[in-house]
Amino acid sequence: MATVDECRAALEKLATRLAENAAAAREKLDFDRSLACRVTDLNVAFHGQLQGGQISGLTEGDDPRAKIKLTSTSDDLVALVNGELNVMQAWTSGRIKIDAGVFDLLKLRKLL
Protein backbone atom coordinates (compact mmCIF):
# COMPACT_ATOMS: atom_id res chain seq x y z
CA MET A 1 0.00 0.00 0.00
CA ALA A 2 1.33 3.43 -0.96
CA THR A 3 1.55 6.11 1.72
CA VAL A 4 -0.22 9.46 1.87
CA ASP A 5 3.06 11.16 0.95
CA GLU A 6 3.48 8.90 -2.10
CA CYS A 7 -0.08 9.74 -3.21
CA ARG A 8 0.58 13.45 -2.73
CA ALA A 9 3.82 13.11 -4.72
CA ALA A 10 1.97 11.27 -7.51
CA LEU A 11 -0.63 14.04 -7.76
CA GLU A 12 2.11 16.69 -7.77
CA LYS A 13 3.87 14.73 -10.53
CA LEU A 14 0.62 14.74 -12.51
CA ALA A 15 0.26 18.48 -11.91
CA THR A 16 3.82 19.04 -13.18
CA ARG A 17 3.19 16.93 -16.28
CA LEU A 18 -0.01 18.88 -17.04
CA ALA A 19 1.79 22.19 -16.48
CA GLU A 20 4.42 21.18 -19.05
CA ASN A 21 1.61 20.65 -21.59
CA ALA A 22 -0.47 23.65 -20.47
CA ALA A 23 0.27 25.91 -23.43
CA ALA A 24 -0.92 23.31 -25.91
CA ALA A 25 -3.88 22.40 -23.72
CA ARG A 26 -5.02 26.02 -23.43
CA GLU A 27 -5.20 26.23 -27.19
CA LYS A 28 -7.40 23.13 -27.33
CA LEU A 29 -9.57 23.58 -24.25
CA ASP A 30 -11.32 26.15 -22.16
CA PHE A 31 -11.47 23.98 -19.09
CA ASP A 32 -11.91 25.18 -15.50
CA ARG A 33 -13.18 22.60 -13.03
CA SER A 34 -12.81 21.77 -9.36
CA LEU A 35 -11.45 18.30 -8.77
CA ALA A 36 -11.12 15.85 -5.92
CA CYS A 37 -9.17 12.62 -5.56
CA ARG A 38 -10.29 10.17 -2.89
CA VAL A 39 -7.87 7.44 -1.81
CA THR A 40 -10.02 4.72 -0.32
CA ASP A 41 -7.49 2.50 1.45
CA LEU A 42 -5.86 5.46 3.23
CA ASN A 43 -9.12 7.26 3.96
CA VAL A 44 -7.64 10.51 2.64
CA ALA A 45 -8.60 12.92 -0.10
CA PHE A 46 -6.99 15.74 -2.05
CA HIS A 47 -8.61 18.58 -3.97
CA GLY A 48 -7.63 21.41 -6.25
CA GLN A 49 -8.59 23.30 -9.37
CA LEU A 50 -8.01 22.22 -12.97
CA GLN A 51 -7.57 25.45 -14.87
CA GLY A 52 -5.98 26.18 -18.22
CA GLY A 53 -4.61 22.66 -18.45
CA GLN A 54 -2.97 22.87 -15.01
CA ILE A 55 -3.79 21.69 -11.51
CA SER A 56 -3.51 24.48 -8.95
CA GLY A 57 -4.18 24.74 -5.26
CA LEU A 58 -3.65 21.03 -4.63
CA THR A 59 -4.24 20.41 -0.95
CA GLU A 60 -5.28 17.64 1.38
CA GLY A 61 -8.99 17.31 2.15
CA ASP A 62 -12.13 16.45 0.24
CA ASP A 63 -14.32 18.73 -1.83
CA PRO A 64 -17.76 17.13 -2.05
CA ARG A 65 -18.82 19.79 -4.58
CA ALA A 66 -15.96 19.02 -6.98
CA LYS A 67 -17.05 18.71 -10.61
CA ILE A 68 -14.53 15.93 -11.29
CA LYS A 69 -13.99 13.18 -8.71
CA LEU A 70 -11.50 10.33 -8.92
CA THR A 71 -11.71 7.48 -6.43
CA SER A 72 -9.02 4.81 -6.24
CA THR A 73 -6.70 2.90 -3.97
CA SER A 74 -3.30 4.36 -3.19
CA ASP A 75 -1.43 1.79 -5.29
CA ASP A 76 -3.72 2.34 -8.29
CA LEU A 77 -3.32 6.12 -8.05
CA VAL A 78 0.47 5.86 -8.05
CA ALA A 79 0.39 3.30 -10.90
CA LEU A 80 -1.92 5.55 -12.97
CA VAL A 81 0.33 8.56 -12.64
CA ASN A 82 3.46 6.52 -13.35
CA GLY A 83 1.90 5.11 -16.53
CA GLU A 84 1.84 1.56 -15.18
CA LEU A 85 -1.96 1.33 -15.22
CA ASN A 86 -4.10 2.24 -18.21
CA VAL A 87 -6.83 4.72 -17.25
CA MET A 88 -9.49 3.24 -19.54
CA GLN A 89 -8.82 -0.34 -18.45
CA ALA A 90 -8.80 0.65 -14.78
CA TRP A 91 -12.04 2.59 -15.19
CA THR A 92 -13.91 -0.08 -17.16
CA SER A 93 -12.78 -2.83 -14.77
CA GLY A 94 -13.90 -0.82 -11.74
CA ARG A 95 -10.45 -0.35 -10.23
CA ILE A 96 -10.96 3.41 -10.32
CA LYS A 97 -14.10 5.49 -10.35
CA ILE A 98 -14.37 8.77 -12.20
CA ASP A 99 -17.40 10.89 -11.43
CA ALA A 100 -17.69 13.65 -14.03
CA GLY A 101 -19.96 14.83 -16.79
CA VAL A 102 -19.61 13.24 -20.21
CA PHE A 103 -18.20 16.40 -21.77
CA ASP A 104 -15.70 16.76 -18.91
CA LEU A 105 -14.54 13.18 -19.49
CA LEU A 106 -13.96 13.92 -23.16
CA LYS A 107 -11.97 17.03 -22.29
CA LEU A 108 -9.91 15.14 -19.73
CA ARG A 109 -8.89 12.62 -22.38
CA LYS A 110 -7.42 15.46 -24.44
CA LEU A 111 -5.36 16.65 -21.47
CA LEU A 112 -3.91 13.25 -20.63
Secondary structure, 3 states (H helix, E strand, C coil): CCCHHHHHHHHHHHHHHHHHCHHHHHHHCCCEEEEEEEECCCCEEEEEEEECCEEEEEEECCCCCCCEEEEECHHHHHHHHCCCCCHHHHHHHCCCEEECCHHHHHHHHHHC
